[in-house]
């Protein structure tokens, strides 16, 4: 993340960057306590730099297209620590992965996702601070636990995409104020959303988009014929 003192950088951007740096410093200290043999730069060299470089050179592997972190990829990174690891070491890797993902989201201007991923990183860090350091676990055990939560994670991803599609639908609708009819507008929005998000992004494109349009407080100003018809009824 860039920390240049540029007056044009939004305050929210600065806050996210500041929080991320504080979090990474905490992870660095915790990693040194667990793996002192790797020195003060152990966390940066063995964890953060590897993940950050990977997210840049191989986008889509560590940070999935919808912004989630790939547990399988984190598992690959942690293999450097051996088969049996302290349980809190896993959470350090997960917290770092979410921090890196937050940086990538911020890089493309998605501040909401950046905050969400940073919150996930803080959750993992919280686990690190209370975990029994003497407890050892096998990586596969943790992966199995995470796999059980994939369904809910997938649901969260779908929810984010639906929210993005709804925002885009409203943007398309408000790009003009001379729609011929509500059905005409819905068909046009549907075509654009399918082109941008995919043919199967929604189970019921027509019904969902129509409901979104009906919920718009300014829809009558965008569809003159509908406004006229309703005023005459």
Number of C-alpha atoms within 10 A of each C-alpha: 16 9 11 8 8 8 7 6 11 9 10 11 18 17 12 18 21 13 16 25 15 11 18 21 14 14 25 20 16 19 24 16 13 14 15 14 9 13 12 15 14 17 25 17 13 15 22 20 14 13 23 20 12 17 20 14 9 11 13 16 16 26 26 13 11 15 21 20 22 16 19 13 15 21 17 11 17 19 12 10 13 9 11 12 19 18 20 26 22 22 22 26 25 24 27 29 30 27 30 30 26 31 26 21 21 19 14 9 12 14 17 12 20 27 22 15 24 26 18 18 26 20 14 20 24 15 16 21 15 9 15 12 15 10 10 13 16 14 19 12 9 15 14 10 10 14 12 10 10 12 11 10 14 13 11 14 16 15 12 15 16 15 12 12 19 17 13 16 22 16 12 15 22 15 10 11 14 14 21 13 15 19 14 12 20 23 16 15 23 20 13 15 21 15 10 12 14 11 13 9 15 19 9 9 19 15 11 15 23 17 12 16 21 13 10 12 8 13 20 18 15 21 20 16 16 17 14 11 9 9 8 7 5
